[in-house]
């Protein structure tokens, strides 16, 4: 899709191009959602690539709040999996238009007729509604892009809010040592541009937008973001924890209540994390705070041990989630 829409030049294409973390490339899995903006036949698509593993399902649930439709990819070599059912359930609860797609049809192990039958039974749809694509050869991808235009409705302004002021839903964060907290948003009302005076509605933190932009797929500054667009705002805030996903970023002139956010996931795996040296405690606290900014499904609270000293009790959504967070602490923060 990225190549056909000329979002990325062919010479720059590579496998897992939207997987920006080194860990994602090494393991061949998606850990973080990644938004990207594409153009196709005079239409603008705001696509969010999401993880497939159950441990990162909270990433999927947040992305679904920022879009109007969902492309349900089912591997032709594996068929419907447990995570397929979980993801489908979340998309249906969100009231999204669902486009079923069978991928990897070029594989010699593909079971195309069987998998199409599984999908039809799952969605109660006809075979003609199920698209067949190959990311490797590009077969069927143009048909998929055309179907997105046909089936997925354009963004609408929420009917329950009577305002032209800027309002947006926060679905993710990133932290930059240079720019501070960068907030990922879906614009619900109005528009936003550089130097606008804004507010996190829930945490009541005011700030001035230093930059607004889109994901193309790299961060690309633009003059403004309008209704339905997905993009980012550079806040300049250097302290993580000021706001959380599900908050509302709005104009300071907006008097409406915050948008409906996200339910907080419950950890299922707990582990205590202590620094090797107590001199590194503050560095560990800072690192956990920054990781929490980009992964709000991960929780941590301070605890103390008579033997190990001060540390943190951390909650995760599964063993893989624990493994990934631990590895990120080592790689990104040298702990």
Steps between C-alpha positions, in 0.01 A plus 500: 500500500781739589675434170191515279386829656853645460514565873846347495726489195560151363877527556438572869261211555604227741333225700308613810541861392251622764669305781731773625636320808806279464326237713209484255730432207699237689195306617289551191204633703327834542521635855390863458218636287627721219287761320568591137330733254449396137331647190306292249278630218438843654429348842709524816537185710604509864617145563614364837702179488434302819656197675356151468621343825252482790749665740474821296123503451473832687689660209224371271215626721646852504548507124139393441374815676682716245364348178176425311587161356714193555685273256482154658807314371489121519811301405415256218749249641359504855134594478295658777697516827395577858635854466290544184189451713623744766581771246175446311301529822662834582436634149135393512451657844637826357244487219764503227462396139696175461671396177607132514827429317691176446876568486804299381307345213831455313625249758516133392350420841197725445160336565298765321160325455502365857598830658245696296233259626618555860480878458156486338367290788658736751360820346186351345601648165525376142820381332498798262535731802833344600802652325817306418839673509872435498732752662793331325373518141250785540214290362160629608632807683356755254162330539535534877576872473193547279284305744611724787363797306173316428434348841658720769303819576669838515561651847212694651480770765348355822132596522498534879739797504397848388829677444741604227792508742781249463450168681699179455539155652843396627579143393877485551813685609865518408784663692784695341795633699498803272125564454359353822163323499353445154131416507327289232145619433188447295330836432130491588406869465655815361865526400838556661816675387837601637501740797136428595425511873383154601394301803497138617137496620530223759835595655430874450854559369536799265763525227575664166529283190858526373437293187216304339547231241403175333659156470622451143620260646773712663391802705425772244406855613189657343326835538190359667298186580124486443199281581561129446874533461750302703822675592725620777555809714836591653424630849846590631404342834806325644330323790338162416182415689331837450230338284395152390346331197128561478539862609361780285722769350290805424513874452506689828180667373312167489245469782371148426581199721782265395444235234434143611841340552618142544445237765819427694617142436560269795848347529513120509873457569687675782874532553727699731770705330801624698815682384829313543623804693282733705687785333301412186158522670416846364616396153273194521206712613555741210530210253179335623319833476606543139406144411162551664451807279520287185343186652215584734407133548815462708471609866755561773495606864786550741576230758786427740683185604722460806746307285478667158416857603262719298343370182171469317215251479401486135190363328488356148242353261696177453841337507599636159404849617727456806783375279470794259491766774804344670693494174405862424635606840832343409522630146343845518616603847813286558359358826 
